């Protein structure tokens, strides 16, 4: 699975700890879900200035 974003100014980062987490914010939780559900993920450039997050999802056996 992969998702591309044309904005190159914000590269994905996972919050270091829950203490400073703003539970009311509207965004910024996507990679927490990707990290929880994927075997691995990475971020690559999406020309001309964006990025693509690629993830290999776990096989749940269902």
N, C-alpha and C positions, 0 to 999 in steps of 0.2 A: 504494500500500500504506500502511496506517496501523495503529498499535498504540497502545492507550490504557492508561493506568495510573491507578488511582484515588488513588494517593498523590501529594499535591501538594508534599510537603516536599523532594523531590529533583528538580531540573530537570536535563535532560541536559547534560553537558559532555564535550568531547573532551579527553583528556590532551594537555598542551602538548608533552611530549617523552617519549622512550622511556627516558631515564636513570633516572627515578624510578618506572618501571612495575614493579608487583609481579606477576611472572609466575605466582605461585601463587594469586592471589586468584580467587574463584569467579565474580565478576560484573564488570560495568563495561566490557565490550568491545563491546557491541552497536552503539554509534554509530560505532566505528571501522570495523566491517563495513558499516554503512549508508553512511558517507562514501565508502568504497572502491567500493561497487557502485551508488550512486545518482547521477543527474544533479544532483539537488538534494533537500534535506530541510528541514523546519522543525518547530517545536514550538509547539502552540497549547493554550490552556487547555481542560480537560475538566471541565465543571461537575459537582459543586460545587467540588471542590478538586484535581482531578487534572490530567493533561496527555495530549496525543495527539501522537505523533511521526508525521509524514506524510513519505513518501519517493516520489520518482518514479524508478523503476529504469531503468538503461541497457538499451537494446536490443542484445543480444549478436549478433543476426543468425542465431541457431541455430534 
